[in-house]
Every structure is written in C-alpha cells, then in structure tokens.
Amino acid sequence: MGLNMPSKGTTVSGTIEAVRGMHDLLPAEQQATERVRATLLATIGSYGYQTIDLPIIEQRDLYMRKLGEELAGKLYEFSFGGRDLALRPEWTASVLRAYVTHLQEQPLPLRLSYAGPVFRYERPQRHTYRQFAQVGVELIGGPAPRADAEVLSLACAALDAVGCTTYRIQLGHVGLVREILARLGLTERAQGALVWSLERLRDGGPEALRAQLREDVGEQPAGLSLPPGLDEAQATTWLLRTFDAMQIDLSTGSRTPEEVVGRLLRKLRRTDDLPGIEHALTILSQLSAISGPPAESLPAVAALLAQYGLDCPAYAELQAILDLTTIHGLDPSRLTIDFGLGRGLNYYTGMIFELEDQTGLQLCGGGRYDDLVTALGGRSAVPAVGFAYGLERVAASASPPRVDPQPLVLVAPVSDDDYAYGQEVARQLRAHGFVVSVDIRGRPLTRNLSDAAKRGITYVAIVGAAERESRTIVWRDLPNRSERHLPLAALTALTGSAGGEAHHNQPT
C-alpha cells in the first residue's frame, strides 16, 4: 500500500477518507487504556524485561524478508529520499533489527519489552484498526522449552493482572509441521506454502488449497528439463551455457543473466514437489483437524505420526512445554492444542500461541522464531521467542481494579487582580497531590461554580481580594455542598481530601 501526498485539489472530506479505519482515543478511553498499558508493563517488568523504544519508520526490506505475503500486503509503504520505507506493522522484526545492530555483545538471554503503535492496512471491524498499539516481549537467547513456557505463562499472568479472566489459550507448533514436511522431502518453498496455509486447510479442506498450490508450484516450461543429479550451482552453470550455445541474450531488461536463470531454475524445480504436496495435504488435513485438550490431542498426534512412520522431536518438545506451564502455575483447563493454527507470519519456527477472550477476539499472539536473527544479518543463530498484545483489544476486555480518580480542583480568581495569587495557590495545591486548573477566561464566580459542577470537578478554591490580603482560600466541596476558609500555609490539611478521605466541613 503506497502512500501519496494529497493533491492541491484534495478536499477535506477526501483527506478524512484516507484515514478511515484509524481510531481516536478520547480522554476517558485513553485513561482506561493507559491504566491497562501500565499494568501490563508492570507485570512484564516484574519478570525482568527491560523496555526498548524504536522508530516507527523502518526500511521496507526489513519486513519483506520474513513477514509472509498476508502481512506484507498490509504494509503502509512509501519512497522518500531514494529509500523504500514502511511504517512499522509489528515489533518483532524491529526489535531483532535493533539487537543485530546494537546488542549482539550483550550476555544472553536478553529480555526486552516494548509498547507503541503499529500500522496495517486492514479492513476495519470490531476492535481492529489500521493504527493500533502493541505491548509485548522478546526473549532473545532463550531456548525451548523453558523460554517458551516462561513467555506463555507471562502472557497469561499480565492478562490476569488487568482483569481479563475468561481468556482461552490456543497452542500449536509450527516446528512439528515443518519436521513432517521435511521428512516428506519437500523444498523450503513448498514447506512454507503449506505451513502458512494450515488455517485455510483446517477451515476449507484440501480442495481449498490444491488449485492454489499447483498454481504456485507452476507447470514446467515446455521443452525444458534439467539433467538428473545436478545441484543448484551445477544447474545454473548448465542453463547459462545452454542459452549461450543457443545464442539467446539474457542481458536485456533490468535483471542480470544469473537472476533470469535463477528464476527459471526455481520454476523447473517446483514440479518436483507436486507428488509430495499431495501426500503432505493428506497428512496435514488429518493433523490440522486435531484440536482439543492436551490429554486428547497429544495422543491423537502421536498416533498420526506412527501411522505414517514419522519421527518428530518437536512432539517431545511440545510435551515438555506443556509440563513446564504446569510448573509456572498455568491453568491447564484454559489450554487447547490446535494443529491448524498458523499465525500468518513466516518467521515462526516452533511453538505458536494465541490468547482469545470469551467472544473469540484475539488479545495476544506469539511464538518461537529461531531463524530471524541470522535472516536479519546476525553473526550467529540465536534462539528467540516472544508475544504481543493488541492493547486496544485487551483494554476492551479488561476489568482492571478500580482506581479512584485524583480529585480535580478549579482555582477561581474573583477578579483579574486575583489571578497571580490564584496561580500561587494552584502551585501549592499541585504540590499536595491535586489536579488543578485555573480559570483563564475571567468568568464570574457563579459561572465558574456551574461549569465546575458540569465537568465533575470536586473542589473549587475561591480567591478574592480578602483572601489575597489574608493569604487564605475559600475551599468549596461541591459534592458535599460545603466550604471552609483555610490559610495558604495550612494546605497540608487538605492532603486527606486528595486521597479521598473524609474531613470535617462547615455547612454552606
């Protein structure tokens, strides 16, 4: 999705149309969302995670390497200054980019957390916006299964802390699926196409995928076939020599002869996957249909693997993760094993999970991505696992502990001559914990009192000539319809009011 600047003829309504799908957080919603954000980060911090912040704009290529076609198609991308850029669609790739750039010398494991906006050109629906905030963690250098269990239990603990008590855990394992496909001899391309079609396979069956997979694999170009037994380098050399002998010029256009031959070679190789893909669809159709409590689903997977003679170490890893979640205190009744779970991101290599509320709204998702560090230029392979919440979704589902709002105070100078003294009063009240605003419109006292009541302000500090002369204030309690005179030097007596405690008042 490219971004274009509006032309001179663009109307205001046209500009508004361009940002539909975004969401305005007005004060009350923003305050509630910020409380949830703070609680999530406090819980994450209690596990030893340190906060990182990163630019919203990144090189477009960062996201094209491992995101997958679904999310890559939702990028807000643009060109500026001769560079292809994109607004951040998720945090993991950016955090790993920062790790590769700055933090490779740090001791592992490295626990990092983040919070901030991301941008995706999505179809607006319930609690789904084109700009939204993510809060999450990346545990870099933590191998399975212990790091997986820590991250999964942390994701649940922070939801518990904000009062999301009805969530369910959907747990899958991409590594198990990849091991099955590798043992069937499929290429990386074919494996990737099948792994990231698991949810479509589960929901629509093999026929929903067969036509698309054949199109992706492609038909072999007529009249061309490779000699048997050639590796990639030998096949590339053979094709270049063949075209040279036929006096076919490959240097025209924007691609080099090697790039042209590379594309042709990939197409020639793809047809080798067709028989394996059919066999894989048969196995994955049965695997993706397995969903339920661990006590039921794990034996079903073991039986399927035995049926096809497949030995997959990832199965034992998944069992170990589940055992460790019990040690972390995770309620097993919340867990569903779902081997049709795909997550839609190409960088996952092991455990994947999603947390949903009682309505099926996804609150959190994450998993293991052991290949991403090297894919982004890291010096060596580093295991990593993480998750991210959709903050607005969590806030909509949360029932955080009630927090009494700070009492609001309006300082109302009676006349312009009292304004400077009113500011002095405001400074001292703020120092004692009140949220204070000062009338700047010079309104009559009756208007200020009426306006304060409409705004839900608790107290009005009235300062006039007499109060200025005696360095006092008139402290009016609007809910209790009472007031008293206080010396400015005795405002410590109001500290109880700031905390919501009862105090003695003189009736008006």
Buried (B, 14 or more C-beta within 10 A) or exposed (E): BEBEEEEEEEEEEEEEEEEEBEBEBEEEBEEBBEBBBBBBBEBBEEBEBEEBEBEEBBEBEBBBBBBBEEBBEBBBBBEEEEEEBBBBBBBBBBBBBBBBEEBBEEEBBBBBBBBBEBBBBBEEEEBBBBBBBBBBBBBBBBBBBBBBBBBBBBBBBBBEBBBBEEBBBBBBBBBBBBBBBEBBEBBEBBBBBBBBBBBBBBEEBBEEBEEEBBEBBEEBEEEEEBEEEBEEEEBBEBBBEEBEEEEEEBEEEEEEBEEBBBEBBEBBBBBBBBEBBEBBBEBBBBBBBBBEEBEEBBEBBEEBBEEBEBEBEBBEBBBBBBEBBEEBEBEEEBBBBBBBBBBBBBBBBBBBBBBBBEEEBBBBBBBBBBBBBEBBEBEEEBBBBBBBBBBBBBBBBBEBEEEEEEBBBBBBBBEEEBBEBBBBBBEBBEEBBBBBEBBEEEBEBEEBBEBBEEEEBBBBBBBBEEBBEEEBBBBBBBEBEBBBEBEBEEBEEBEEBBEEEEBEBEEE
